[in-house]
């Protein structure tokens, strides 16, 4: 459709909406005839047909074959307050997710868990979208195969081999997302009342998702080199957990990296207590240099590797994967068929495969790591005058786990941040033991706008009972 035709169609739609708003067309009333309204508007009948079809698709009007178009029944409009996130709800592991996902375009999101849209490989994605237009019809219309698109699974097999993980095609399953991957594993291996170990702090959605499975969650303190092994061993002996869910590369929220000696000791403890480990490797591509992987050291014997592409490619094109023992994969395939009737969208899988196969993706990652390194330095420097200091300086990634000034409570500050147009991530949403009230996770990629620091300064001034904070640091 040409730009001129689009403008004329829009004008016809606007004229009908105006009549509806003014009450000149009532529910159930027949719209003007196509030819008559075309003459009134000075457009072709085909333009009116297209406008009516679009309004029908929106539900404002409906077609009666052989009779014409009629105004739909009265529909209660969605109130703006219904569309906005509930800011007064308890600050729990779902609070940051809901605030971030539902935030309007004017909200700044230094607490969210993804990169800005302009940081993603949009040119490569658009190229893959154009290529998809030439794909077979089955890709555009059919259900996904039970294990997911073969093209993407082959790519993942080569990728895992590069990490020292020899995984055959029978050890890989594509899923709708990394979150769904954990959910499927929980359905397979957990029963209500089982115990699961997580890091303390850990990614807050681990807690939310495991809670759905009605299991007991036990947190083990996390250090700059991995979980506290003494506490981990004690938890194994006391609680006899079924699973341990963790990030090994660029831990979320701390940004820490698992040390080799900790990794080896973890696997020894797991073997001695028949513990299965779920290794979420979603931040792998953001590492400047590869770090130890439990799945590689273990050979996928008792470690299940999961991942997705939402952090470095697109959160809109959802697709995750599971690498595990063949017998577990077989059972997970059945679970995915039962709950989703097939693998992830073939469109999504082919788009990701096409983008990853593009040589520009490697260059995108190299540029992204450099950009994140600069953003990390800048964010650290601009937070320091506010008394906010990193727990550690991560090797890579976009998370910065920070200590607040002693008098600041992160949850109180997060609520104050909303009033300043900021979505923040307070520490206790990550902590099973609720011992992180003085910490906060920042996303350095979402902090390049000076308004982040201006709003944070004002929010801290309102929630700090002591003397006024220093003035907002300059860029």
C-alpha positions as CSV (number, residue, x, y, z in Angstrom):
1,X,0.0,0.0,0.0
2,X,1.4,3.4,-1.0
3,X,1.9,6.2,1.5
4,X,-0.8,8.2,-0.2
5,X,-3.3,5.3,0.1
6,X,-2.3,4.8,3.7
7,X,-3.0,8.4,4.5
8,X,-6.4,8.3,2.8
9,X,-7.3,5.1,4.6
10,X,-6.3,6.7,7.9
11,X,-8.5,9.7,7.2
12,X,-11.5,7.5,6.6
13,X,-10.8,5.6,9.9
14,X,-10.4,8.9,11.7
15,X,-13.7,10.2,10.4
16,X,-15.6,7.0,11.6
17,X,-13.9,7.2,15.0
18,X,-14.9,10.9,15.3
19,X,-18.5,10.0,14.6
20,X,-18.4,7.2,17.2
21,X,-16.9,9.5,19.8
22,X,-19.5,12.2,19.1
23,X,-22.3,9.7,19.4
24,X,-23.4,10.2,15.8
25,X,-23.0,6.4,15.3
26,X,-24.6,4.3,18.1
27,X,-23.9,0.7,19.0
28,X,-25.6,-1.6,16.5
29,X,-26.1,1.2,13.9
30,X,-25.2,0.5,10.3
31,X,-22.3,2.5,8.9
32,X,-22.6,4.6,5.7
33,X,-22.5,2.5,2.6
34,X,-19.1,2.0,1.0
35,X,-19.9,3.8,-2.2
36,X,-21.8,6.6,-0.4
37,X,-19.0,7.2,2.1
38,X,-16.4,7.0,-0.6
39,X,-18.2,9.9,-2.4
40,X,-18.4,11.9,0.9
41,X,-14.7,11.5,1.6
42,X,-13.6,11.9,-2.0
43,X,-11.7,8.6,-2.0
44,X,-12.1,5.3,-3.9
45,X,-14.5,2.6,-2.6
46,X,-11.5,0.3,-2.1
47,X,-10.0,2.8,0.4
48,X,-13.3,2.7,2.4
49,X,-13.3,-1.1,2.3
50,X,-9.7,-1.2,3.7
51,X,-10.6,1.3,6.4
52,X,-13.7,-0.6,7.4
53,X,-11.7,-3.9,7.5
54,X,-9.1,-2.3,9.7
55,X,-11.8,-0.9,12.1
56,X,-13.4,-4.4,12.2
57,X,-10.0,-5.9,13.0
58,X,-9.9,-3.5,16.0
59,X,-13.3,-4.6,17.1
60,X,-14.9,-1.1,16.7
61,X,-17.2,-2.3,13.9
62,X,-18.3,-5.7,12.6
63,X,-19.3,-7.0,9.2
64,X,-22.6,-8.7,8.3
65,X,-22.3,-10.6,5.1
66,X,-24.7,-9.2,2.5
67,X,-25.8,-6.4,4.8
68,X,-22.8,-4.1,5.4
69,X,-20.8,-2.9,8.4
70,X,-22.3,-2.1,11.9
71,X,-21.0,-0.5,15.0
72,X,-20.0,-3.1,17.6
73,X,-21.7,-3.2,21.0
74,X,-20.6,-0.9,23.7
75,X,-17.1,-1.8,25.1
76,X,-15.8,-0.4,28.3
77,X,-12.6,1.5,27.5
78,X,-9.5,0.4,29.2
79,X,-8.7,2.9,31.9
80,X,-5.1,4.2,32.0
81,X,-4.8,3.2,35.7
82,X,-5.7,-0.4,34.7
83,X,-2.8,-0.4,32.1
84,X,-0.2,0.9,34.5
85,X,1.8,-1.3,36.8
86,X,0.6,-1.5,40.4
87,X,3.2,0.5,42.3
88,X,1.8,-0.1,45.7
89,X,2.2,-3.9,45.6
90,X,4.8,-5.6,47.9
91,X,8.4,-5.5,46.7
92,X,8.9,-9.2,46.0
93,X,10.8,-11.1,43.3
94,X,8.1,-10.2,40.8
95,X,8.1,-6.5,41.6
96,X,11.1,-5.5,39.4
97,X,9.9,-7.6,36.5
98,X,6.4,-6.1,36.5
99,X,7.7,-2.5,36.9
100,X,10.3,-3.0,34.1
101,X,8.0,-4.8,31.6
102,X,5.1,-2.4,32.1
103,X,7.1,0.8,32.3
104,X,6.0,3.5,29.9
105,X,8.4,5.2,27.3
106,X,9.1,8.0,29.7
107,X,10.4,5.7,32.5
108,X,14.1,5.1,32.8
109,X,15.1,1.5,33.7
110,X,18.5,1.3,35.4
111,X,17.1,-1.7,37.4
112,X,15.9,-3.8,34.4
113,X,17.7,-6.9,33.1
114,X,18.2,-6.2,29.4
115,X,20.1,-4.0,27.0
116,X,18.6,-0.9,25.3
117,X,17.0,-1.5,21.9
118,X,19.7,0.6,20.2
119,X,22.4,-1.7,21.6
120,X,21.1,-4.8,19.8
121,X,22.1,-6.0,16.3
122,X,19.1,-4.5,14.6
123,X,20.6,-4.4,11.2
124,X,21.4,-8.1,11.2
125,X,17.9,-8.9,12.6
126,X,16.2,-6.9,9.8
127,X,18.4,-8.8,7.3
128,X,17.3,-12.1,8.8
129,X,13.6,-10.9,8.7
130,X,14.0,-10.1,4.9
131,X,15.6,-13.5,4.4
132,X,12.7,-15.2,6.2
133,X,10.3,-13.9,3.6
134,X,11.9,-16.4,1.2
135,X,11.5,-19.3,3.6
136,X,9.2,-22.2,2.9
137,X,5.5,-21.8,3.8
138,X,5.8,-24.4,6.6
139,X,8.2,-22.1,8.5
140,X,5.6,-19.3,8.4
141,X,2.5,-21.4,9.2
142,X,3.3,-24.7,10.9
143,X,3.8,-25.8,14.5
144,X,7.4,-26.2,15.6
145,X,9.1,-29.6,15.5
146,X,9.2,-31.2,18.9
147,X,13.0,-30.5,19.4
148,X,13.0,-27.2,17.6
149,X,14.5,-26.0,14.3
150,X,17.4,-28.2,13.1
151,X,19.3,-25.2,11.8
152,X,19.6,-23.6,15.2
153,X,20.3,-26.9,17.0
154,X,23.2,-27.5,14.6
155,X,24.6,-24.1,15.4
156,X,24.3,-24.8,19.2
157,X,26.0,-28.2,18.8
158,X,29.0,-26.4,17.2
159,X,28.9,-23.7,19.8
160,X,28.9,-26.2,22.7
161,X,31.8,-28.1,21.1
162,X,33.8,-24.9,21.1
163,X,33.4,-24.9,24.9
164,X,34.5,-28.5,25.3
165,X,31.0,-29.9,25.6
166,X,30.4,-32.8,23.3
167,X,26.6,-32.8,22.9
168,X,24.9,-34.8,20.1
169,X,21.7,-33.7,18.5
170,X,19.8,-36.0,20.9
171,X,21.0,-33.9,23.8
172,X,19.6,-30.6,22.7
173,X,16.1,-29.2,23.0
174,X,14.9,-25.7,21.9
175,X,12.3,-24.0,24.1
176,X,10.2,-20.9,23.9
177,X,12.6,-19.1,26.3
178,X,15.2,-19.6,29.0
179,X,12.5,-19.2,31.6
180,X,10.4,-22.0,30.0
181,X,13.5,-24.2,30.0
182,X,13.7,-23.9,33.8
183,X,10.0,-24.5,34.1
184,X,10.2,-27.7,32.0
185,X,13.1,-28.9,34.1
186,X,11.1,-28.2,37.3
187,X,8.1,-30.1,36.0
188,X,10.4,-33.1,35.2
189,X,12.6,-33.3,38.2
190,X,10.7,-31.6,41.1
191,X,7.8,-32.5,43.2
192,X,6.0,-30.3,45.8
193,X,8.0,-30.2,49.0
194,X,11.4,-30.9,47.3
195,X,14.2,-28.6,48.2
196,X,16.2,-26.5,45.7
197,X,19.4,-24.6,46.5
198,X,19.9,-21.2,44.9
199,X,22.6,-18.6,45.4
200,X,22.0,-15.8,47.9
201,X,21.7,-13.4,46.1
202,X,20.3,-14.9,42.9
203,X,18.3,-13.9,39.9
204,X,14.9,-13.0,41.4
205,X,12.9,-14.9,38.8
206,X,14.5,-18.2,39.9
207,X,12.7,-17.7,43.2
208,X,9.4,-16.7,41.6
209,X,9.5,-19.7,39.1
210,X,10.5,-22.2,41.7
211,X,7.7,-21.0,44.0
212,X,5.2,-22.0,41.3
213,X,6.5,-25.6,41.7
214,X,5.7,-25.5,45.5
215,X,9.3,-26.4,46.5
216,X,11.3,-25.2,49.4
217,X,14.0,-22.7,48.4
218,X,17.3,-22.7,50.4
219,X,19.8,-19.9,49.8
220,X,23.6,-20.3,50.0
221,X,25.7,-17.1,50.4
222,X,27.5,-16.2,47.2
223,X,31.1,-14.9,47.2
224,X,33.1,-13.1,44.5
225,X,34.4,-16.6,43.4
226,X,31.2,-18.6,43.7
227,X,29.0,-20.1,46.4
228,X,30.3,-20.4,50.0
229,X,31.4,-24.0,49.9
230,X,31.2,-24.6,53.6
231,X,27.6,-23.3,53.6
232,X,26.8,-25.3,50.5
233,X,28.1,-28.5,52.0
234,X,26.0,-27.9,55.2
235,X,22.9,-27.2,53.1
236,X,23.4,-30.5,51.2
237,X,23.7,-32.5,54.4
238,X,20.8,-30.8,56.2
239,X,18.2,-30.4,53.4
240,X,19.1,-33.1,50.8
241,X,18.1,-30.9,47.9
242,X,17.1,-32.1,44.5
243,X,18.4,-29.3,42.4
244,X,20.9,-26.4,42.5
245,X,20.1,-23.5,40.1
246,X,22.8,-21.0,39.4
247,X,24.6,-18.7,36.9
248,X,28.3,-19.6,36.4
249,X,29.3,-17.0,33.9
250,X,28.7,-13.4,35.0
251,X,26.5,-14.3,37.9
252,X,23.2,-12.4,38.2
253,X,23.0,-10.0,40.1
254,X,26.6,-9.8,41.4
255,X,28.5,-10.1,38.1
256,X,31.0,-12.5,39.8
257,X,32.7,-15.3,38.0
258,X,32.9,-18.9,39.3
259,X,36.5,-19.8,40.1
260,X,38.0,-23.2,38.7
261,X,38.7,-24.6,42.2
262,X,35.1,-23.8,43.4
263,X,33.7,-25.4,40.3
264,X,35.5,-28.6,40.8
265,X,34.6,-28.8,44.5
266,X,30.9,-28.1,43.6
267,X,30.8,-31.0,41.2
268,X,32.4,-33.3,43.8
269,X,29.8,-32.3,46.4
270,X,27.0,-32.7,43.9
271,X,28.2,-36.2,43.0
272,X,28.3,-37.2,46.7
273,X,24.8,-36.1,47.3
274,X,23.1,-37.0,44.0
275,X,22.4,-33.4,43.3
276,X,21.5,-32.1,39.8
277,X,22.8,-28.7,38.8
278,X,21.0,-26.4,36.4
279,X,23.5,-24.0,34.9
280,X,21.9,-20.9,33.4
281,X,24.4,-19.6,30.9
282,X,22.4,-16.7,29.5
283,X,25.2,-14.1,29.9
284,X,28.0,-16.2,28.2
285,X,28.4,-14.1,25.1
286,X,29.0,-11.0,27.3
287,X,32.2,-12.5,28.8
288,X,35.5,-11.0,27.6
289,X,37.2,-14.4,28.1
290,X,35.4,-17.7,28.8
291,X,35.4,-18.8,32.4
292,X,34.9,-22.4,33.8
293,X,31.6,-24.0,32.9
294,X,30.1,-26.7,35.1
295,X,28.5,-28.4,32.1
296,X,31.9,-28.7,30.4
297,X,33.7,-30.0,33.5
298,X,30.8,-32.5,34.1
299,X,30.1,-33.6,30.5
300,X,26.4,-33.1,31.0
301,X,26.2,-36.1,33.4
302,X,24.5,-34.3,36.3
303,X,24.6,-30.7,35.0
304,X,21.8,-29.3,32.8
305,X,22.8,-26.3,30.6
306,X,20.2,-23.8,29.6
307,X,20.5,-20.6,27.7
308,X,18.7,-18.1,25.4
309,X,19.5,-15.2,23.1
310,X,17.5,-12.4,24.7
311,X,20.4,-10.6,26.3
312,X,22.6,-10.2,23.2
313,X,20.2,-10.6,20.2
314,X,16.6,-9.9,20.9
315,X,14.2,-10.3,23.8
316,X,11.3,-10.0,21.3
317,X,12.3,-13.1,19.4
318,X,12.0,-15.5,22.2
319,X,13.9,-18.8,22.1
320,X,15.9,-20.8,24.6
321,X,17.6,-24.2,24.8
322,X,18.4,-27.1,27.1
323,X,21.4,-29.3,26.8
324,X,21.3,-32.4,29.0
325,X,21.4,-36.2,29.1
326,X,19.5,-37.9,26.3
327,X,17.0,-39.6,28.6
328,X,16.2,-36.3,30.2
329,X,15.8,-34.6,26.8
330,X,13.4,-37.3,25.7
331,X,11.2,-36.7,28.8
332,X,11.5,-32.9,28.3
333,X,10.4,-33.2,24.7
334,X,7.2,-35.0,25.9
335,X,6.6,-32.3,28.5
336,X,7.0,-29.5,25.9
337,X,4.6,-31.2,23.6
338,X,2.1,-31.6,26.4
339,X,2.3,-28.0,27.5
340,X,3.1,-26.1,24.3
341,X,2.3,-28.7,21.5
342,X,5.7,-28.6,19.9
343,X,8.9,-26.6,20.0
344,X,9.3,-22.9,19.9
345,X,8.0,-20.8,17.0
346,X,9.8,-21.8,13.7
347,X,9.8,-18.1,12.8
348,X,11.7,-17.2,16.0
349,X,14.1,-20.1,15.7
350,X,14.9,-19.4,12.0
351,X,15.3,-15.7,12.7
352,X,17.8,-16.4,15.4
353,X,19.7,-19.0,13.3
354,X,19.9,-16.5,10.5
355,X,21.2,-13.8,12.7
356,X,23.8,-16.0,14.4
357,X,25.0,-17.3,11.1
358,X,25.6,-13.7,9.9
359,X,29.3,-12.8,10.3
360,X,28.3,-9.5,11.7
361,X,27.1,-11.1,15.0
362,X,30.7,-11.8,16.2
363,X,31.6,-8.1,15.4
364,X,28.4,-7.0,17.3
365,X,29.5,-9.0,20.4
366,X,33.1,-7.5,20.3
367,X,31.7,-4.0,20.0
368,X,29.1,-4.7,22.7
369,X,31.7,-5.9,25.2
370,X,33.8,-2.7,24.6
371,X,30.7,-0.5,25.0
372,X,29.7,-2.3,28.2
373,X,33.2,-1.8,29.6
374,X,33.0,1.9,29.0
375,X,29.5,2.1,30.5
376,X,30.6,0.2,33.6
377,X,33.5,2.6,34.2
378,X,31.2,5.6,33.7
379,X,28.5,4.3,35.9
380,X,30.9,3.4,38.7
381,X,32.4,6.9,38.6
382,X,29.0,8.7,38.6
383,X,27.6,6.5,41.4
384,X,30.7,7.1,43.7
385,X,29.8,10.7,44.7
386,X,26.4,9.4,45.8
387,X,28.1,7.0,48.2
388,X,27.1,4.0,46.0
389,X,30.0,1.5,45.6
390,X,30.3,-1.8,43.6
391,X,30.4,-5.0,45.6
392,X,32.9,-6.2,43.0
393,X,33.9,-4.9,39.6
394,X,32.7,-7.5,37.1
395,X,34.8,-8.8,34.3
396,X,31.9,-8.2,31.8
397,X,28.2,-8.0,31.4
398,X,25.9,-5.1,32.4
399,X,25.0,-5.8,36.0
400,X,26.6,-3.8,38.8
401,X,25.8,-5.0,42.3
402,X,26.3,-2.1,44.6
403,X,26.3,-1.2,48.3
404,X,24.2,1.9,49.2
405,X,25.2,4.4,51.9
406,X,24.4,2.9,55.3
407,X,21.4,5.0,56.0
408,X,19.7,4.0,52.7
409,X,17.1,1.1,52.5
410,X,17.0,-0.2,48.9
411,X,13.3,-1.0,48.9
412,X,12.4,2.5,50.2
413,X,14.7,4.0,47.6
414,X,13.1,1.9,44.8
415,X,9.6,3.2,45.7
416,X,11.0,6.8,45.7
417,X,12.6,6.1,42.4
418,X,9.3,5.4,40.8
419,X,8.2,8.9,41.6
420,X,11.3,10.2,39.8
421,X,10.6,8.1,36.7
422,X,13.1,5.4,37.6
423,X,12.7,1.6,37.8
424,X,15.3,0.3,40.3
425,X,16.1,-3.2,41.5
426,X,16.4,-3.3,45.3
427,X,18.7,-6.0,46.9
428,X,16.2,-8.1,48.8
429,X,14.2,-9.1,45.7
430,X,17.4,-11.2,44.9
431,X,17.9,-12.5,48.5
432,X,16.2,-15.6,49.9
433,X,17.5,-14.6,53.4
434,X,16.4,-11.0,53.0
435,X,19.9,-9.8,54.0
436,X,20.5,-7.4,51.0
437,X,18.4,-4.4,52.1
438,X,21.5,-2.2,51.7
439,X,22.3,-3.4,48.1
440,X,21.0,-2.6,44.7
441,X,21.5,-4.0,41.2
442,X,22.2,-1.5,38.5
443,X,22.2,-2.1,34.7
444,X,25.1,0.1,33.4
445,X,23.8,-0.1,29.8
446,X,20.6,1.7,31.0
447,X,22.5,4.4,32.8
448,X,23.9,6.5,30.0
449,X,21.1,9.2,30.3
450,X,22.1,11.9,32.9
451,X,18.5,11.9,34.1
452,X,19.2,8.5,35.8
453,X,21.6,10.2,38.2
454,X,19.5,13.3,38.6
455,X,16.5,11.2,39.6
456,X,18.5,8.9,41.8
457,X,20.0,11.9,43.6
458,X,16.5,13.3,44.3
459,X,15.2,10.0,45.4
460,X,18.1,9.5,47.8
461,X,17.6,13.0,49.3
462,X,14.0,12.2,50.0
463,X,14.7,8.9,51.7
464,X,17.9,9.8,53.6
465,X,17.2,11.2,57.0
466,X,20.7,12.6,57.4
467,X,22.3,15.7,55.8
468,X,21.6,16.5,52.2
469,X,23.5,14.5,49.5
470,X,26.2,16.1,47.4
471,X,25.0,17.7,44.2
472,X,24.4,15.6,41.1
473,X,27.7,14.5,39.6
474,X,28.6,15.9,36.2
475,X,28.8,13.7,33.2
